[in-house]
Amino acid sequence: MEKIGVKVEIVVMDKPAMIDKFFKYNYDMIIEDFGSLVDFNQESLLLFKGLKSNYGGLDSPEIEALTLQWREVELAKRREIAYEVQRLLARDMLRCNITDSPYFQAYRDYVKGYHFMNQVYVYWETTWLDKA
C-alpha cells in the first residue's frame, strides 16, 4: 500500500478485543471473517440503520431502498439489484467481504427467542428453554 501512497498500520488482536472495538466503532477498517452469510437476503439484515443486526453501523438510505425493492421483484431483477448494492458497498467501502467461513446453527424446537447474528453476537438475554 505504501507504494501507492497509503499509510497502513496493521494491528493484530484476539477476537474478543476486536469485537469490543467493533461494537464501539473504534476503528477505521477491520478485516475479519464476518462474511459468512449465505445469500443477499441474509446479508441485507446488516444494511438497515437502527437494527440490532447492523453491527457495522451502516447508514445508506440508497442501499436500504434497493434492498426493500429487491424483496419485492422477480429473480432476474433481484440479481441486478444485488449487484448494484455490491457496487455501492464497494464504491463507498461500507462493507467488503474478502473471506467466507460459513457457520450453521441448529437448535431444538424448545429453544425460544434465539437469534443468531452470524458468529458476531448471540442474543442470549432474550433466549430461554420452554420445556413445559
Secondary structure in CASP SS format (residue, H / E / C, confidence):
PFRMAT SS
TARGET T0000
AUTHOR 0000-0000-0000
METHOD secondary structure of the structure
MODEL  1
M C 1.00
E H 1.00
K H 1.00
I H 1.00
G C 1.00
V C 1.00
K C 1.00
V C 1.00
E C 1.00
I C 1.00
V C 1.00
V C 1.00
M C 1.00
D C 1.00
K H 1.00
P H 1.00
A H 1.00
M H 1.00
I H 1.00
D H 1.00
K H 1.00
F H 1.00
F H 1.00
K C 1.00
Y C 1.00
N C 1.00
Y C 1.00
D C 1.00
M C 1.00
I C 1.00
I C 1.00
E C 1.00
D C 1.00
F C 1.00
G C 1.00
S C 1.00
L C 1.00
V C 1.00
D C 1.00
F H 1.00
N H 1.00
Q H 1.00
E H 1.00
S H 1.00
L H 1.00
L H 1.00
L C 1.00
F C 1.00
K C 1.00
G C 1.00
L C 1.00
K C 1.00
S C 1.00
N C 1.00
Y C 1.00
G C 1.00
G C 1.00
L C 1.00
D C 1.00
S C 1.00
P H 1.00
E H 1.00
I H 1.00
E H 1.00
A H 1.00
L H 1.00
T H 1.00
L H 1.00
Q H 1.00
W H 1.00
R C 1.00
E C 1.00
V C 1.00
E C 1.00
L H 1.00
A H 1.00
K H 1.00
R H 1.00
R H 1.00
E H 1.00
I H 1.00
A H 1.00
Y H 1.00
E H 1.00
V H 1.00
Q H 1.00
R H 1.00
L H 1.00
L H 1.00
A H 1.00
R H 1.00
D C 1.00
M C 1.00
L C 1.00
R C 1.00
C C 1.00
N C 1.00
I C 1.00
T C 1.00
D C 1.00
S C 1.00
P C 1.00
Y C 1.00
F C 1.00
Q C 1.00
A C 1.00
Y C 1.00
R C 1.00
D C 1.00
Y C 1.00
V E 1.00
K E 1.00
G C 1.00
Y C 1.00
H C 1.00
F E 1.00
M E 1.00
N C 1.00
Q C 1.00
V C 1.00
Y E 1.00
V E 1.00
Y C 1.00
W H 1.00
E H 1.00
T H 1.00
T C 1.00
W E 1.00
L E 1.00
D C 1.00
K C 1.00
A C 1.00
END
